[in-house]
Amino acid sequence: QPSDALILGKIKNVDCVLLARHGRQHTIMPSNVNYRANIWALKEENCSHVIVSTACGSLREEIQPGDLVIIDQFIDR
């Protein structure tokens, strides 16, 4: 079962599906997220792309709160 109910809508007339992977109330710990169920649910809605957002801090002074950063390295445990 996915982390939460899917939210279907449009952004600039493009069909989109939103899924709170930690639950809307952020009650699911990262180690307990059922990623397979989440991907399966998105696939069932015929999603062709997955865009994921995250929040974290930085030790670089030039990166300020509110800046948008596209990562080029990722550690997946």
N, C-alpha and C positions, 0 to 999 in steps of 0.2 A: 504494500500500500504506500502511495507517495506521501511525502512529508506534510502536504496540505492540499486543499482543493485547488484546482487550476483556475486561474482568472483569465478569461478570454476577452479580448478587446482589440482595438486598433490604435496604432500610433502613426499619425500622418497617413491614414488610409491603408496601412499595412497590417494584416492580421498578426496578432501577437498573443502569446500565452505566457502568463507570469506564474511562477511557482516559488513560494517561500521555502527554500530548502531546509531551513531550521524551524519551520512552522511560523505562522503569522505572529504568534506570541513569543517566538524564539525559545521554544521549550525543548528542542531536540539538540543534544550535544553533537559536535562535529563527528565524533566516533560512532554515533548512532544513526546518522543520516543514511537512509536506504537509497543510495545513489542509483542502483539498478531499477528500483521501482519508479524513481523520479524520471529517469531517462525513458523507461517503458511508457509512462503516462504521457510524456511529451511526444513520443513516437506515435502513440495512439491518436493524438491530435494532429498528426501529420506535420509536425515541426521539422523544418529542414536545417535550421541553425540553432545553436545554443550560445547565448551571450550571458556571461556570469559576472556579477559585480562582487566586490569585496571591499572591506575597509581595513586599513592598517596604518601604522605610523611610519615615520621615516626619521633617520638620523641626519639627513642632509638638510642644511639650512635653506637651500634654494627651493625645497619642496615644502610648500606651506599648507596648512589645513584648508581643505576645499579644492586643492589642485587635483586634476584628473591625470593619472599616470597609466600608460599602457605598458605592461610588463613584457620583458623579452626573455625572462628566465622564470622557471617555476619548479618548485620542489614538491613532488607528489609522494606522500607517504603511502 
